[in-house]
Amino acid sequence: MTHRVVLIGHPVAHSFSGAMQQAAFDALGIDARYELWDRRQIELADAIAQLRGEDFLGANITIPHKEHVVPLVDRLTDAAQATGAVNVISREGKKLIGHNTDVLGFKTALDKLVGRQKMPRYAVVLGAGGAARAIVDALIGNGFQRVVIFNRHLHRAEALVKHFNRSAAHMDLRAMPWHESVLEAELSKTKVVINATSVGMVEGETPIPAELLLPDLMVMDLIYNPAQTQLLKDAAAAHCSTMNGESMLLQQGAHSFELWTGKTAPMDVMQAELDRAREHGLGQLSMDTGADGSSGASSPDQAAGPSA
């Protein structure tokens, strides 16, 4: 029996996860097929229910469903419980287990961004969705003393802060309104900036005006397709350290693979496939269809969002 793993999100057509995971399955001789399922929120419960079938190993969950899927699984791991977000589902019999591998993926990427410098203690996070929750959990775990969350809808940022009230009791975690003057003030104090929004998927769009970026900031954009968003171009021009989301994608993807298969992920194969996908395009994988025959493709100007 050919097993199945799916990526569930909206949109999904330009995600690199399918190419990367399929290459890993093939390299280890695992009879499995990775599919892209573009599903709106109204379709999410039905999509998750299908994962209980014996042919499924599990799923990746991407924007905008990482929080919505939490009540649809049977059990949450500690990381998923802590973040209130799920990016991986595995099966135990017919039970669905919700995991969050984004936290480990982000920690590895942050270590690479910081390099040999001392880990900073102050960060600005843009966004308040599932990826942002994983980032905040990782920053708390790394001993950050002040983290400020900006989101276009302030109430969502406030909900994120409330979710972490207990684990962040020792630090200053706060939500602030996304006004340019407020953002400018916070950027002048911080060292690390992480974009966990989808702003930047479309060429030329950026969540931060170029003039607000100060030299020596460490700027991470979880978007990896395109590899150089406008934010990262502007940050490089301002003499900041920069990183896109590919390292996080690779790390969280490797952890996902191991949860589904019980085997060590072939990281070199996965990285090589990411390189190939970036150089040559996604090819046929971007047009895989779901169980109902609907296309996983979306508008060609839409790109994969943070961490999937």
Stockholm file with secondary structure:
# STOCKHOLM 1.0

chainA/1-308         MTHRVVLIGHPVAHSFSGAMQQAAFDALGIDARYELWDRRQIELADAIAQLRGEDFLGANITIPHKEHVVPLVDRLTDAAQATGAVNVISREGKKLIGHNTDVLGFKTALDKLVGRQKMPRYAVVLGAGGAARAIVDALIGNGFQRVVIFNRHLHRAEALVKHFNRSAAHMDLRAMPWHESVLEAELSKTKVVINATSVGMVEGETPIPAELLLPDLMVMDLIYNPAQTQLLKDAAAAHCSTMNGESMLLQQGAHSFELWTGKTAPMDVMQAELDRAREHGLGQLSMDTGADGSSGASSPDQAAGPSA
#=GR chainA/1-308 SS CCEEEEEEESSCTTCSHHHHHHHHHHHTTCCEEEEEEECCGGGHHHHHHHTTSTTEEEEEECTTCTTTTGGGSSEECHHHHHHTCCSEEEEETTEEEEECCHHHHHHHHHHHHHTTSCCCSEEEEECCSHHHHHHHHHHHHTTCSEEEEEESSHHHHHHHHHHTTTTTTTSEEEEEECCHHHHHHHHTTCSEEEECSSTTSSTTCCSSCGGGCCTTCEEEESCCSSSSCHHHHHHHHTTCEEECSHHHHHHHHHHHHHHHHSSCCCHHHHHHHHHHHHHHCCGGGGGCBCTTSCBCCCCTTCCCCTTC
#=GC SS_cons         CCEEEEEEESSCTTCSHHHHHHHHHHHTTCCEEEEEEECCGGGHHHHHHHTTSTTEEEEEECTTCTTTTGGGSSEECHHHHHHTCCSEEEEETTEEEEECCHHHHHHHHHHHHHTTSCCCSEEEEECCSHHHHHHHHHHHHTTCSEEEEEESSHHHHHHHHHHTTTTTTTSEEEEEECCHHHHHHHHTTCSEEEECSSTTSSTTCCSSCGGGCCTTCEEEESCCSSSSCHHHHHHHHTTCEEECSHHHHHHHHHHHHHHHHSSCCCHHHHHHHHHHHHHHCCGGGGGCBCTTSCBCCCCTTCCCCTTC
//
